[in-house]
Amino acid sequence: MEWFPIRFEPIQNGGERLTAAIAVIGQDGAVKVVPSFENRQLQCVFGEASRGIIDLVRAASVSLETHLKNGSSAGEWKAPSSGFYADTIRTTYVHSLDEAIVLGAMETACLAANNRTILEMDSPDVTEEEESWARQIRDAALHQAPHLKDAFGKTFRVRNLTRRTRIDFIGSHLAANFGKVVPHNIGYYVDRSRIKLWNLRIMRDHFGALGPQRIELLLNIPQVAESPGQEEMLKEAIGQIEAEADLEDIRLRTFTEAEGAAGHIVQAERAA
């Protein structure tokens, strides 16, 4: 699946560019283009001119989506107004257009975290590997601390959105999502871990000082790599996730066994 940002130059030839929208092209040819900010956000920066700008962004988004659906390439697109540019096409390993939109917004759009349309994007279905990892952690943790039962598999609604965001664990002091790095599909699970970081960021912004102050991604990694090449790929994947977590001020912790992750959760809730 491919995606790319649409850049907008507020001052013609000024060099300063904002991400105005995210465009995604699925392997089946499906297309989706979503503006990355809303008028209320632009008002803080551009004042009365914001309404005209958002109209231009919407027009450019519709124009590009129509262009791509007709089978034309991004490089051939001519924006309906000056100041809009299709940026470099990038690849993602996620399976849905919504997931790709969220990843694109994470990477290139600083205002997207407050964009209602992007916040409403469907959360990806949990894979069997992820569900197994989460269940193992939960079972091991509840064996030590049964009172934590209600802290697992929490969901919440941001403001008045219809979509509910899932966080794997929200305790009194620790909030965590559970991710995996699966050797046979590393790129896909790296991207899924990044979405889990995005949801943790949404949760932190939503609860603020009233929520848990320790925010972490608990990542399951293989005990032993099958080859030197696979070991190098795993190191690179973990490094990518850790770099993304650092940008969001979220702690990444790696575990080879669910018991270790469960013990960490129980200790965090006891110690804080």
N, C-alpha and C positions, 0 to 999 in steps of 0.2 A: 504494500500500500504506500502511496506517495502523498506528500503534503508540502505546502509552501505558504509563506506569509505574503500578504499584500501590503506593501509599504506605501505610506502617505507622506508627502512633503508639504507641511503647512506653508512654508515659504518657498516659492518656486526657485529651484536651483540653489536653495540655501544649504543643502547638505544634511539637514536634520530630518530624520524619517521616523515615523511611528508605525507600528504594526496596526493596520486598519482592519484586517480580516485574516482568517485562516481558511485555506482551500485544501480539500482532501479528494483524492481520486482512488477509489477502490480497485482491487484486482479485477472485479467484474465490470468495471467501467462506471460504477455509481459515483456520483459527484455531490459534494456538499461544500458550500461556502458560507461562513458565519462571521459577521462583524465581531471584532474583539473588544469593542467598547461601546458604551451607551451615551446618550445625550447628556444625562445628568453628570457623568464623569467629565465630559468635555467642557461643560459649563464652568467647572473650576479653573480650567486652563484658558479657554478661549472666550468665555463670557457670552455675549449675544451672538457671536459668530458661530457658536457651537451647533445651532440648529441647522445652519446651512452645511456645515461640515458633515454631520451625521447623515444628512440627505445624500450628499455626495458619496459617502461610504456605502450606504445601502444601494445606491444606483450602481456603483462599481462592483459590489458583491453579486447583484443580480446579473449584471452584464457578463462577469467572468463565469458564473455558474452556467448560464445559457451557452456561452462560448465552449466550455469544456464538455457539456452534455451533447453538443453537436459534433463532438469528436475532434475538435481542433486542439492544438497544443497550447500550453501556457505561454510559450515564447511568441506565439502569433497574436496574442490578445492585445487589443488596443483599448485602453480605458476610455470611458465615455467623457471624462474630463481630465485635464492635466494634473500632474502631481501624484498619480498612482502607478505603482510598478509591481510586477510579479517578481518575487525574489527566487533564490535558488531552490530547486526541487530537492526534497529530502525523502528518505525512506524510513518507514516505521514497520515494526513486526506485529503490531496489534491487529485485531480481527474486525473491528467495527469502525465506521466513520466517526462516531461520537468520541471513541477513545483517541483516535488520531487528532481530532479537533482539540481535545483537552491537552494532549501532549504538545501540540503546536503552540497552544496558548501559553503553556508553562515555559516553553523555551524562548518565546519571542515577544510576548505581549504582557507588559507590566500591569496593565489595567484590567486584565481578564479575570482576576480573582474576584472582582466585584461585578462581573457581567452576568446578569440573570440568565441569559440564553445559554451561556457556557456552563454555568452552575447547574442548569437543568439537564445537562447531558446525562444519559443513562450510565449508571455504574456498570462496569463489565461483570459478566457472570463469573462466579468463582469456579476455577477449574478443579478437577478431582484432586490434583496434587496439592493445591492451596487448601482445599477443604479438609484433606487428610492432615496437613500440617497444623491447621487451626484446631482441629478436633483433638489431636494428640496433645497440644499445648494445654487446651482447656481441661482435658481429663487429668493430666498430670498435675496441673495447678489446683484443681478442685480436690484432688486426693490430699494435698497439703493444707488447703485453705477453702473449705466448702462454702464459706460465707462470700466468696468472690463470684459465685454463680451468676448473679445478675449483671456483672460487669463485662461479660463476654458477649460478642455479637451485637453491640449497641448500634442503634440508628438514630439519627436526628434530622430535623428539617431546618434548613437555613432560612431565617426570616419567613416569608410567605411562599417559598418555593414548593412545588408539588413533589419533587424528587427528594427522597430520603437518602442521606449519606451514611454509609456503613463504616464503622470503626471496629476493629476486631476486639479491642479491649479498652474500656474507659473506667479506670478506678478513681479513687480519691486523689491520688498523687501521680499516677502514670497513665498515659494514653498511648496505645501502640497498635500498629497494623502489623500483620504477619505476612511476609513475602518469602519467595523462594527463588533460587537460581537453579534451573534444571539444565544439565549439560546438553541434552539433545535439542533444546530449543532456547538457547541463552538469550538471544536478542528479544524474543517475545516476552520473556519473564523480566528482563531488565526494564522494558517499557511498562510492564504491569506494576513493577515496584515503584516506578516513577509516578504512576497514577495514584498508588497508595500514599505516596508522599504528598501529592496534591490534596487528597482527601484529609490528611492530617493537618495540612495548612488551613483548609477550610474550617475544620473543627476548631483549631486554635483561634482563628479570627472570630469565629462565632461565639465561643465561650469566653475568650479573653482571660482576665484575671480570675474569673469564677471557675474556670476549668482546670484540669490537671496541668501542672507546670513542667512535668517531664514528658516530652513527646519523642517517641522512638519508633523505628522500624526494626522489627525482629526478623532477620533474614536467615532462612535455612540454606546451608551450603553443604555440598557433599563432603563426606569424611576424607575420601581419597580420590584424586583424579585418576582417570583410566590411562592417561598418557601425558607426557610433557606438554604437548600441544593443547590438550584440554585444560591442564593446570594453568597455562598462560591465559587461555580464554576466560577461565573463571576469575583469575586475578583482575583481568581487565574489566570484566563485568561488575565485580564488586567495587572496583575503583570508580566506575561510572556512577553507580548508585550512591556511593559515599559522597562523591562530589556534588551530586544533586541534593542529597540530604544536607550537606554543609551549607549550600546556598539557601535552604529553607530553615536553617538553624534547627534541624532535627537530627537526633543521634541515631546512627546506624549501629546495630549490634548483630553479630553473626553467631549462629549456633549450628552444630551438626546433629544435635539430638533435641527432641521436644522437652525432655526433662530439664535441660539447661535453661531453655527459654522460660519454662514454667517456674523454675526456682528463682530466676531473675525477677519475674513479675511479683511473686509472693514476697520476696525480700524487699522490693521497691515499695510495696504497699505497707509493709511492716516498719521499714526504716524511716520513712518520711514523716 
